[in-house]
């Protein structure tokens, strides 16, 4: 990221404001469609919350990490996009490596090479982070009874949830083998957006149905944050292609079947409330 930002700083001397006209060539529908696809870059942040048990003083450190990271990286993404479209007309950026292409097009060949290497390491880091968060999600669901308890078993020496890691890795390999990168991005985005929307709705409901329940975090201005969160997620979801939405509903239906047949009966939180 540091390399990418450094090279884009050099590129500012090659920005031509004429390339920004029109500023929104595809209108706001194009902006929303682009945002729905670019949202994939932000899905890794929710993974921070999956390692709460491994963090010291999570009540303070996790919110600071999320808010700070999102603010800084959103600014960087916006600046990079502005510079790229300023030095190269946007139709020319429809290539697999737009940053490298843009730098090389203005004569910064060495900068493009450095960015290309940095992108490889960035992708590896993203894969590791997403794999870690996904395995912890399966681990937590299994521990709560929503999935078979065997998935929550950890290695005695390392404490790593082995079976959940194997499941996540194999699923990733199979999906990447049968779907294109664009389809995977759309699928990941709609899944993340739906999870965010449902989580936000759950927070609002629990705030009023169980106001006395102990909370490690408490969202301020819940109605404002909740409406913006749910509304924004739904707007981006319906900006994705219709086929992606239909395919996701099939996937969601499969998940609901698993929950009805197994999770609902074995959920520990459900059995706890019944005893009370």
TISEZA-27561 format. One record per residue (C-alpha): residue in one letter; x, y, z. Coordinates in steps of 0.001 Angstrom, whole numbers, plus 500000, padded with zeros to 6 digits. Layout:
# residues N
AXYZ
...
//
This chain:
# residues 276
X500000500000500000
X502852502365500844
X504460501665497466
X501159502190495617
X500499505475497360
X504057506650496772
X503845505986493059
X500473507736492820
X501988510790494494
X504547510869491666
X501684510525489172
X499989513711490390
X502362515702488176
X500794513985485153
X497146514634486048
X495104516263483318
X491789517689484668
X490239517243481206
X490111513495481888
X487660514131484749
X485012515500482383
X482405514162482577
X482976513366486237
X480223510730486358
X480032509402482775
X477529506659483686
X475430508730486096
X474588507799489666
X473460504338488617
X477005503763487412
X478402505114490674
X476223502718492682
X477109499765490448
X480790500569490826
X480467500984494580
X478727497617494822
X481685495971493073
X484429497918494855
X482793497039498189
X484844493830498050
X487842495891499196
X486087496611502507
X484826493127503356
X488026492251505202
X487359494793507942
X484556492740509472
X487155490017510007
X488642492130512795
X485599491385514960
X486103487632514604
X489298487718516677
X487861489532519711
X488923486747522055
X492537487172520926
X492690490946521515
X493516492865524677
X490850495373525761
X488654494813522649
X486000497309523834
X488387500165523035
X490919498813520566
X488500497192518071
X486319500309517453
X489437502466517104
X490999500013514657
X487841499748512541
X486978503451512413
X490589504535511925
X491342501909509294
X488155502550507325
X488656506316507359
X492291506252506246
X491895503571503584
X488714505102502142
X490610508355501682
X493522506524500052
X491208504582497705
X489471507808496661
X492778509595496027
X494175506688493999
X491004506508491873
X491065510270491299
X494720510240490244
X494352507218487952
X491374508707486115
X493214512032485977
X496314510753484216
X494564508243481923
X491049508495480381
X488757506086482215
X487927503905479143
X491636503017478884
X491680501692482452
X489524498693481560
X492531496374481941
X493487493717484525
X496209495951486053
X494973499585485823
X497468501050488317
X500487499507486598
X499110500463483185
X498524504076484242
X502031504480485658
X503674502943482609
X501568505090480278
X503141508256481759
X506661506829481609
X507077505597485190
X508100502074484205
X509937501289487427
X506941502457489452
X504648500065487619
X506993497167488352
X507105497973492071
X503312498282492242
X502897494947490441
X505038493219493086
X503237495051495901
X499869493920494509
X500959490278494721
X501875490620498390
X498662492554499012
X496576489767497509
X498375487185499639
X497754489245502776
X494071489607501867
X493707485873501295
X495299485095504659
X493143487652506496
X489888486501504889
X490728482840505493
X491470483568509139
X488203485451509676
X486107482841507838
X487544479985509888
X486781481894513107
X483190482439511963
X482725478693511397
X484420478017514733
X482064480374516593
X478962478970514861
X480027475421515705
X480728476340519314
X477255477889519573
X475645474737518204
X474650476082514794
X477035473630513111
X478400470224514234
X480689470541517280
X483520468758515495
X484153471905513427
X485006473787516641
X487721471340517665
X491181472897517742
X494685471525517496
X496008470783520989
X499403472343520280
X498557475372518144
X494932476049519153
X493999476438515465
X490544475193514325
X491858472651511824
X488623471335510309
X487105474784509766
X490342475889508090
X490229472896505738
X486575473608504879
X487255477272504086
X490357476570501994
X488720473777499974
X485619475908499378
X487791478758498134
X489691476445495787
X486495474988494319
X484807478366493841
X487878479896492220
X488088476941489875
X484535477249488552
X483782480989488773
X485458484035487256
X487031486731489415
X484137489056488572
X481521486517489647
X483435485773492852
X483657489490493660
X479921489959493100
X479114486886495190
X481405487990498024
X479980491510497937
X476331490515498095
X477096488084500909
X478951490712502907
X476322493389502305
X473510491034503361
X475413490077506506
X475943493746507374
X472273494570506807
X471027491636508911
X473538492392511673
X472436496024511790
X468777494996512007
X469629492518514782
X471420495210516778
X468381497501516552
X465978494721517591
X468136493544520508
X468605497110521737
X464858497260522507
X463949493622523172
X466877493000525553
X467999496409526801
X469559494987529997
X471734492381528291
X475489493010528903
X477182494483525823
X480859494747524995
X480009497431522410
X477121499880522210
X476415501647518924
X475718505375519431
X472720507019517695
X471376503574516843
X468452504794514736
X470612507053512563
X473433504535512196
X470966501694511696
X468927503400508975
X472042504506507105
X473608501055507464
X470589499057506315
X469598501537503604
X473112501760502205
X473555497986502174
X470239497407500388
X470997500132497831
X474314498492496960
X472778494999496877
X470184496017494302
X472891497743492246
X474440494333491550
X473428492251488497
X470054490496488774
X471613487074488145
X473940487576491126
X470966488442493355
X468995485384492213
X471983483088492690
X472555484471496170
X468942483854497178
X469416480199496211
X472553480080498377
X470659481796501203
X467849479256500908
X470373476429501307
X471672478109504457
X468165478463505868
X467502474766505227
X470657473857507160
X469589476140510005
X466053474721510163
X467169471098510008
X470181471387512343
X471011474816513747
X467606475633515249
X467495472367517202
X471081472435518444
X471625476168519043
X472886476623522597
X471469480133522944
X468008478776522147
X468247476006524715
X469508478479527316
X466471480732526878
X464132477747527080
X465621476779530447
X465182480317531714
//
